[in-house]
Amino acid sequence: MGVTTENIFPVIKKFLYSDHEIFLRELVSNAVDATQKLKTLASIGEFKGEVGNLTVHVSLGKDTITVSDRGIGLTAEEIDKYINQIAFSGANDFLEKYKNDANAIIGHFGLGFYSAFMVAKKVEIITKSHKEGAQAVKWSCDGSPEFTIENVDKADRGTDIVLYIDDESKEFLEEARISSLLKKYCSFLPIPIAFGKKKDWKDGKQVETDEDNIINDSNPLWTLKPSDLKDEDYKKFYRDLYPMSDEPLFWIHLNVDYPFHLTGILYFPKVKSNIELNKNKIQLYSNQVYVTDSVEGIVPDFLTLLHGVLDSPDIPLNVSRSYLQSDSNVKKISTYITKKVSDRLQSIFKNDRKQFEEKWNDLKIFINYGMLTQEDFYDRAKDFSLFTDTDGKCYTFEEYQKLIKDNQTDKDGNLIYLYANHKDEQFSYIEAAKNKGYSVLLMDGQLDIALVSMLEQKFEKSRFTRVDSDVIDNLIVKEDKKSETLEAGKQEALSAVFKSQLPKLEKVEFNITAQALGENSSPVMITQSEYMRRMKEMANIQAGMSFYGEMPDMFNLVLNSDHKLVKEVLADEEKECDSVITPIQKEMNDVNKRRNELKDKQKDKKEEEIPTAEKDEVNDLDKKWEELKTKKDDVFAGYAAKNKVVRQLIDLALLQNGMLKGEALNNFVKRSIELI
């Protein structure tokens, strides 16, 4: 029998070739459907024959793959209706309809069967209907607009589909390839699937037994009642899905009938570090048929870090981006999963807070990611999300706010949350804060910098400040105070002495100040402005902020003018340098005086009204002043180079901040030995 040339095969070859492995999923799924239909007919009394063994068999021949079932089978009329008419009528219209979404072809109008032609040069259907007195028939087609249909003998009801594999697809005749595809797509189908026979070791080699090799679990864990399952069942299922993974933290068993159907088990895995590495570990099924492990759009973005299985008949096998974006059920599923996850976390927190706190470090990446990316999740999670302080104690947001309210509110009524992101590296800053009676949070997670910025917007009149962003008295300013400052000349001298001995660090700049911090505080401290550091850290994780990432790191070197060692340096510098500095300074003052006189004289004049001689004199005075300044700085630098205490104090401050490395560290060690 011939048909028009406008047939479906060019469509199949053209669109589905890139994903041709799914032919096996489609054919085995069809076999399972036919088998389930028979079970249904038997259960309502419409089929009165012997149901018997319903296993679907997949077998390999020399150049064939056969999928056999004992389901409802087909009559000649049904073959014509479901196979011929669909494939060979108006294929061009069909192609036009689906040209923008090739995947939609699969699963439509029984066309899954035609995916066989992606790998086969000829396909045969040998089938016998379950209906009484039915005649078995054989349909055969080589992918051209020709097919044959004839009566044959077949003892048993059901369907055998025989694929004669083409030369480009010989890989599908390998046992290992078919085995891996069955494992991928058919592991949890609801009807037993057999591929070959089980093998046993005998006399040092593998020998086939008579027992079918069943490759699937037809009643997977997610289809069972949670009340019938123990923790060990969930852990075993997780090990089966992810053999090399650590034990999961928690799991959530989903079971919804309305307004959509959804079952599944979601696991919270232990996350080592990189977020991206752990995505795409949720497997999506439709009636136990594997669809995809790319679940963006179905699962909220932050929950794509979870592992596990979701099964919904409301999601078709041919999942496509456009479908996910437009389908209202998918949106409901996403909302439901978010709610279910937050309810489960809330209940664990409420019923076993100790266990929740023990697992917080592993859990917080999911919770923080969720709060950052989804407003409705933040509203739920704020009640069980935790802060951890540097002593390892955990607090809810509300508990912590009450704890620090009295002692950590500044003069403007802002609540100051102090935090460290490295307990050891910032140890001395943490200790200084604790000595003031302050509490310090440990915020060392990979999303904590982004979280801090978000919480500042969420919390009223609150600010987060890292403990090393300023000297302790300036972190939480309780009252306006006039701090004792050094007179300008001494401040300049100290600054020039210490600046001259700072090592040259790539993309690092220092601003030097002297402050009266009390004689028991450190002689020298390095701080970094909260704003600049945070901008640079955000640049690492947020596109569009790279400008900040390119800027040099700006640090403050704070000299404690109350400290004995700093006072000694200042006194010694005056004794050693005054005789040279005084005449230079006098000359600088004279230059400055004359320069100011000229500028005062010129201030109300237009540029063209100022005589050239005056302009030249101002330029000469500017140059002269710069030369004298350099000369003065050289005197301070010469003195500082001989003063081992200056360099030692700088290096101690750098060491404390993890900034002393290489040759500078080596020199520091040598100098320390000499000083001892």
Secondary structure, 3 states (H helix, E strand, C coil): CECCCCCCHHHHHHHHHHHCCHHHHHHHHHHHHHHHHHHHHHHCCCCCCCCCCCCEEEEECCCEEEEEECCCCCCHHHHHHHHHHHHHCCHHHHHHHHCCCHHHHCCCCCHHHHHHHHCEEEEEEEEECCCCCCCCEEEEECCCCEEEEEECCCCCCEEEEEEEECHHHHHHHCHHHHHHHHHHHHCCCCCCEEEEEEEEEECCEEEEEEEEEECCCCCCHHHCCHHHCCHHHHHHHHHHHCCCCCCCCEEEEEEECCCCCEEEEEEECCCCCCCHHHCCEEEEEECCEEEECCCECCECHHHHHCEEEEECCCCCCCCCHHHHHHCHHHHHHHHHHHHHHHHHHHHHHHHCHHHHHHCHHHHHHHHHHHHHHCHHHHHHHCCCCEEEECCCCEEEHHHHHHHHCCCCECCCCCEEEEEECCCCCCHHHHHHHHHCCCCEEECCCCCHHHHHHHHHHHCCCEEEEECCCCCHHHHCCCCCCCCCCCCHHHHHHHHHHHHCCCCCCCCEEEEEEEECCCCCCCCEEEECCHHHHHHHHHHHHCCCCHHHHHCCEEEEEEEECCCHHHHHHHHHHHHHHHHHHHHHHHHHHHHHHHHHHHHHHHCCCCHHHCCHHHHHHHHHHHHHHHHHHHHHHHHHHHHHHHCHHHHHHHHHHHHHCCCCCHHHHHHHHHHHHHHC
